[in-house]
Each structure stands twice: as structure tokens, then as C-alpha cells.
Amino acid sequence: MANIKSAKKRILVNETKAARNKSVKSRVKTYVKKVETAVANKDAEAAKAALREATVEINKAGSKGVYHKNTCSRKISRLAKAVNGIA
């Protein structure tokens, strides 16, 4: 355990940030799963709607610094490719 006051604060701040990051990542995974489920069921309309929602969530995560911008682009690209494959 840290003895210095600033180190103790860093630990608390890091825990807070980790909790927020975990929440955001979990939310992104949920939306990605919705797209993948729609693609698996070959439901083009539902997949396109889910893709729009997932894209917004992934971009939000990128803007908050949870994901790198290239990671966001890669995730969106893979989802879009899957959705376009069933259309």
C-alpha cells in the first residue's frame, strides 16, 4: 500500500477511471453483440439498425479515450462488413 498522499490519490483516481472504462467497454460489447446476433439471424433491417447504434457507442468510447481511434475504426469496419455481407 502506498504511504505518500499523492500515491494514495492516484490509486483512487485509477480505480475510478478503470470502473468507467469497464462500464464503457461493457456497453460497447453489448451493442456489438446485438449486431452479431442480427447478422447470425440474417435479419438485414435489424442488423443495419443495430450497426447504427453500435457505431455511435464505439465512437463515444473513442472520444472518451477508452479505445484508440484506429481500434474504433477497425471495430466499425468489421461490423459494417458483416452487415453488408448479408444484405
C-alpha positions as CSV (number, residue, x, y, z in Angstrom):
1,M,0.0,0.0,0.0
2,A,1.2,3.5,-0.8
3,N,2.4,5.7,2.0
4,I,2.6,9.0,0.2
5,K,-0.6,11.1,-0.1
6,S,-0.3,11.7,-3.8
7,A,0.2,8.0,-4.5
8,K,-2.9,7.1,-2.4
9,K,-4.8,9.7,-4.5
10,R,-3.5,8.1,-7.8
11,I,-4.8,4.7,-6.6
12,L,-8.2,6.1,-6.0
13,V,-8.3,8.0,-9.3
14,N,-7.1,5.0,-11.2
15,E,-9.8,2.8,-9.7
16,T,-12.4,5.4,-10.7
17,K,-11.1,5.6,-14.3
18,A,-10.9,1.8,-14.5
19,A,-14.5,1.4,-13.4
20,R,-15.6,4.0,-16.0
21,N,-13.6,2.3,-18.7
22,K,-15.0,-1.1,-17.8
23,S,-18.5,0.3,-18.0
24,V,-18.0,1.8,-21.4
25,K,-16.3,-1.3,-22.8
26,S,-19.1,-3.5,-21.5
27,R,-21.7,-1.2,-23.2
28,V,-19.8,-1.4,-26.5
29,K,-19.7,-5.2,-26.3
30,T,-23.4,-5.3,-25.7
31,Y,-24.1,-3.2,-28.8
32,V,-21.6,-5.3,-30.9
33,K,-23.3,-8.5,-29.7
34,K,-26.7,-7.1,-30.9
35,V,-25.2,-6.6,-34.4
36,E,-23.6,-10.0,-34.5
37,T,-26.9,-11.7,-33.4
38,A,-28.8,-9.9,-36.1
39,V,-26.2,-10.9,-38.7
40,A,-26.4,-14.5,-37.5
41,N,-30.2,-14.5,-37.9
42,K,-29.8,-13.0,-41.4
43,D,-32.0,-10.1,-40.4
44,A,-30.8,-7.2,-42.6
45,E,-33.0,-4.5,-41.2
46,A,-32.3,-5.2,-37.6
47,A,-28.6,-5.6,-38.4
48,K,-28.5,-2.1,-40.0
49,A,-30.3,-0.5,-37.1
50,A,-28.0,-2.2,-34.6
51,L,-25.0,-1.2,-36.6
52,R,-26.0,2.5,-36.4
53,E,-26.4,2.2,-32.6
54,A,-23.1,0.3,-32.2
55,T,-21.2,2.8,-34.4
56,V,-22.4,5.7,-32.1
57,E,-21.4,3.8,-29.0
58,I,-18.0,2.8,-30.4
59,N,-17.2,6.4,-31.4
60,K,-18.3,7.7,-28.0
61,A,-15.8,5.2,-26.4
62,G,-13.1,6.5,-28.7
63,S,-13.8,10.1,-27.9
64,K,-13.6,9.4,-24.2
65,G,-10.2,7.8,-24.6
66,V,-11.3,4.3,-23.7
67,Y,-10.4,3.0,-27.2
68,H,-7.8,4.2,-29.7
69,K,-9.3,5.8,-32.8
70,N,-7.9,3.0,-35.0
71,T,-9.4,0.4,-32.8
72,C,-12.8,2.1,-33.2
73,S,-12.4,2.2,-36.9
74,R,-11.4,-1.4,-37.0
75,K,-14.4,-2.5,-34.9
76,I,-16.8,-0.4,-37.0
77,S,-15.3,-1.7,-40.3
78,R,-15.7,-5.3,-39.3
79,L,-19.3,-4.9,-38.2
80,A,-20.1,-3.0,-41.4
81,K,-18.5,-5.7,-43.5
82,A,-20.6,-8.4,-41.7
83,V,-23.8,-6.4,-42.1
84,N,-23.1,-5.7,-45.8
85,G,-22.4,-9.4,-46.3
86,I,-26.0,-10.4,-45.5
87,A,-27.6,-7.5,-47.4
